[in-house]
Amino acid sequence: MALVNLSLIISIDDFRGYTAISDNFDSNTLAAIIVRATDLNCQEILGTALTDKLILEYNAGTLAGAYDELYDSSKSSVKKMVIWQAYVHGLSRFAYKIQNNGISKTGGDIDAEALQPDELGRLQREAQGTLTLYENRVKNYISNNFSDFPELLDTTPEFLKVDLQKSKTDYGISATPTRVYNDI
């Protein structure tokens, strides 16, 4: 099944552009990472109904009003939130390749130096800090404009409900007063 034909909440080109991921990575692999981030993180924050609405309208090119502002503006950016959620999920996948004969390190040429675990950890902390910034902006925007999104009131049992709690972080990327720094 070609995952790139799925309705994603962000484009693979935006994902590549914001994260500087080269064209060497297969679009199906990147689409799978975006789907995982959407299912595990984005939907947990926005709830299933609002996530589904944004995916539908993004792919139809009909985002408007509060939905467009929530999706990508200076006040909120679900787009950037999902990009960084996917990047955090994908970091280990970028360093390793899973195949029938096992798991191996990826690398472009023979002289390529393998990424050390502490370097991968640093990349993950930096990405998580950026992700937390965008998650908190999205949650703040939704909290301040809750009545603009009737999907947040959807009580369908199998749907995840919206979660507007501030993201917890100890990454310390800024001293923003709206950020919550807690021990994880």
C-alpha positions in Angstrom: 0.0 0.0 0.0 1.3 3.4 -0.9 1.2 5.5 2.2 1.9 8.7 0.3 -1.7 8.4 -1.2 -3.2 8.7 2.3 -4.7 11.9 3.5 -2.0 13.4 5.7 -2.4 16.4 8.0 0.8 17.9 6.6 2.6 17.5 3.3 5.8 15.4 3.0 7.4 18.4 1.3 6.6 20.6 4.3 8.1 17.9 6.6 11.2 17.8 4.5 11.4 21.6 4.2 11.2 22.3 7.9 13.4 19.5 9.1 16.0 19.5 6.2 15.4 15.8 5.6 16.9 14.9 2.3 15.2 13.3 -0.7 17.1 10.1 0.1 14.4 9.1 2.5 11.5 7.3 0.9 8.2 9.2 0.9 6.4 6.1 2.1 8.7 6.0 5.2 8.1 9.7 5.9 4.3 9.3 5.4 4.3 6.4 7.9 6.2 8.6 10.4 3.6 11.4 9.9 0.7 9.0 10.3 2.3 7.7 13.6 2.7 11.3 14.9 -0.8 12.2 13.9 -2.3 9.1 15.6 -0.2 9.1 18.7 0.4 12.8 19.4 -1.7 15.2 17.4 -4.9 13.3 17.9 -4.2 13.1 21.6 -4.0 16.9 21.8 -6.7 18.0 19.4 -9.0 15.0 19.9 -10.1 12.7 17.1 -13.0 14.9 15.7 -10.9 18.1 15.3 -8.0 16.1 13.9 -10.2 14.5 11.3 -11.8 17.8 10.4 -8.3 19.4 9.9 -7.1 16.5 7.7 -10.3 16.6 5.6 -10.2 20.4 5.1 -6.4 20.6 4.6 -6.6 17.9 1.8 -9.6 19.6 0.2 -7.9 23.0 0.4 -10.8 24.5 2.3 -9.3 25.5 5.6 -10.8 28.8 6.6 -11.4 31.1 9.6 -10.4 29.7 13.0 -9.5 26.4 11.5 -7.0 28.0 9.1 -5.6 30.1 12.0 -5.3 27.0 14.2 -3.6 25.1 11.4 -0.9 27.6 10.6 -0.6 31.2 11.8 1.6 33.2 14.1 -0.8 32.4 16.9 -1.0 28.6 16.4 0.5 26.0 14.1 -0.9 22.5 14.1 1.2 22.1 10.9 4.5 22.8 12.7 3.4 20.8 15.8 2.9 17.7 13.6 6.1 18.3 11.7 8.1 18.3 15.0 6.0 15.4 16.4 6.9 13.4 13.3 10.6 14.5 13.5 10.9 13.3 17.1 9.3 10.0 16.1 11.5 9.7 13.1 14.9 10.5 14.5 15.8 6.9 15.4 14.3 5.7 12.1 16.6 8.0 10.2 19.7 6.5 11.8 18.6 2.9 11.5 17.1 0.7 8.7 14.8 -2.2 9.5 14.9 -5.0 7.0 14.2 -8.8 6.8 17.8 -9.5 7.8 17.7 -7.3 10.9 18.4 -3.7 11.9 21.4 -1.8 10.5 22.8 1.7 10.6 22.1 3.8 7.6 24.8 5.8 5.9 25.5 7.4 2.6 29.0 6.3 1.9 31.8 4.2 3.3 33.5 7.1 5.1 30.3 8.2 6.8 30.7 8.4 10.6 28.0 6.7 12.6 25.9 9.0 14.9 26.8 8.5 18.5 24.0 7.9 21.1 24.8 11.2 22.9 24.5 13.0 19.6 21.1 11.4 18.9 20.0 12.3 22.4 21.0 15.9 21.8 19.0 16.0 18.6 16.0 14.5 20.3 16.1 17.0 23.1 16.4 19.9 20.7 13.5 18.6 18.6 11.4 17.9 21.7 12.0 21.5 22.9 10.8 22.9 19.6 7.8 20.5 19.6 6.8 21.6 23.1 6.8 25.2 21.9 4.3 24.4 19.1 2.2 22.1 21.3 1.8 24.8 23.9 0.8 27.4 21.3 -1.8 25.1 19.8 -3.2 24.3 23.3 -3.3 27.9 24.2 -5.0 28.9 21.0 -7.7 26.2 21.4 -8.2 27.2 25.1 -8.7 30.8 24.1 -11.0 30.0 21.1 -12.7 26.8 22.4 -16.2 27.9 21.2 -14.9 28.2 17.6 -14.4 24.4 17.4 -17.6 22.4 17.9 -15.6 19.2 17.2 -14.1 19.6 20.7 -17.5 18.8 22.2 -17.8 15.5 20.3 -18.6 12.9 22.8 -18.4 9.8 20.5 -16.9 7.2 22.8 -14.2 5.8 20.5 -12.9 9.4 19.8 -10.0 10.7 21.8 -11.0 13.9 23.7 -9.0 17.2 23.4 -6.2 17.6 26.0 -5.3 21.2 26.8 -2.9 20.6 29.6 0.4 22.4 29.1 3.1 20.2 27.8 5.6 19.3 30.4 9.3 19.8 29.6 12.6 20.1 31.2 14.4 20.9 27.9 14.6 24.6 28.8 14.7 26.1 25.3 13.4 29.5 26.5 12.3 31.4 29.5 8.8 32.0 28.1 6.4 32.7 31.0 3.6 30.6 29.4 5.8 27.5 29.3 5.5 25.0 32.1 8.8 23.4 33.2 8.2 20.3 35.3 10.2 17.2 36.0 9.3 14.4 33.8 
